[in-house]
Amino acid sequence: MTPRTLTRILAVLLVASAAPALCAQALAQNSIFDQFPIVVACEYKGTHHAFYLSKVTADGTATYMASDNFAGTITLTGEAKAVGAEEGGTCLGKTIEELRASGQARDIRAN
């Protein structure tokens, strides 16, 4: 093994070992994400979709994205709404509390 290869391996290991700490620190600093589920599971026309938290705007509106360019929004006190569509699946019209109670919302908490 050459010194250059060994240096590359050590660099990769160093970055990999630091990643969990950096991610936890980032989550702790952005506590707004602790208030919203990280993923919401919805069924639409017989297909199950995982909507992942994409962003939270200054006014407290969270946007969730799924495959097939599906998206939805929700606030801490409002109901889930589809973006760019009139109809929606099993999440439409539910609050965050209702999504959590039904088992559709999944949370990740920072330590």
C-alpha positions in Angstrom: 0.0 0.0 0.0 1.4 3.3 -1.0 1.6 6.3 1.4 -0.8 8.2 -0.9 -3.4 5.4 -0.7 -3.1 5.2 3.0 -3.6 9.0 3.3 -6.8 8.7 1.2 -8.1 5.9 3.3 -7.4 7.8 6.5 -9.1 10.9 5.1 -12.2 8.9 4.2 -12.3 7.3 7.7 -11.9 10.7 9.4 -14.8 12.3 7.4 -17.0 9.2 8.0 -16.4 9.2 11.7 -17.1 13.0 12.0 -20.4 12.9 10.0 -22.7 11.7 12.8 -21.5 14.4 15.1 -21.9 17.1 12.4 -25.4 16.0 11.5 -26.5 15.9 15.2 -25.1 19.3 15.7 -26.9 20.7 12.7 -30.2 19.2 13.8 -29.8 20.7 17.3 -29.1 24.1 15.9 -32.2 24.0 13.6 -34.8 23.1 16.2 -37.7 24.0 13.9 -37.1 20.6 12.3 -37.8 19.0 15.7 -41.4 20.3 15.4 -42.2 18.6 12.1 -42.1 14.9 11.2 -39.1 14.0 9.0 -41.3 11.8 6.8 -45.0 11.3 6.2 -46.4 8.2 4.6 -49.5 8.6 2.4 -51.4 6.4 0.1 -52.6 7.8 -3.3 -54.5 5.7 -5.8 -53.3 2.4 -4.3 -49.6 3.4 -4.1 -47.8 4.2 -0.9 -45.5 7.3 -1.0 -43.0 8.6 1.5 -43.0 12.4 1.7 -39.7 13.7 3.1 -39.4 17.1 4.9 -37.7 19.4 2.3 -37.9 22.9 3.9 -39.6 25.1 6.4 -40.2 28.7 5.4 -40.1 31.8 7.6 -43.9 31.7 8.1 -43.7 28.1 9.4 -44.9 26.3 6.3 -43.3 22.9 5.8 -42.9 21.4 2.4 -42.7 17.7 1.9 -41.5 16.0 -1.3 -42.0 12.5 -2.7 -41.1 10.7 -5.9 -43.0 11.4 -9.1 -42.8 15.2 -8.2 -45.5 14.9 -5.6 -45.4 17.6 -2.9 -47.5 18.9 0.0 -47.4 21.5 2.6 -48.5 21.8 6.2 -48.1 24.1 9.2 -47.9 23.3 12.9 -51.6 24.2 13.3 -53.0 23.7 9.8 -54.0 20.8 7.6 -52.0 19.0 4.9 -52.5 20.3 1.4 -51.4 19.0 -2.0 -49.2 21.2 -4.1 -50.1 21.5 -7.8 -53.1 19.1 -7.6 -56.7 19.3 -6.6 -56.9 15.8 -5.2 -54.7 14.0 -2.7 -54.2 10.8 -0.8 -54.7 9.7 2.8 -52.8 12.7 4.2 -54.8 15.4 2.7 -56.7 17.5 5.2 -55.0 16.0 8.3 -53.1 17.9 10.9 -49.7 16.9 12.1 -51.2 15.5 15.3 -53.7 13.4 13.2 -50.8 12.2 11.0 -48.8 11.2 14.2 -51.9 9.5 15.8 -52.6 7.5 12.6 -48.9 6.4 12.5 -48.3 8.1 9.2 -45.8 10.7 10.5 -42.3 9.6 11.6 -40.0 11.7 13.8 -36.3 11.9 14.4 -35.1 13.7 17.5 -31.6 15.1 18.1 -29.9 13.9 21.2 
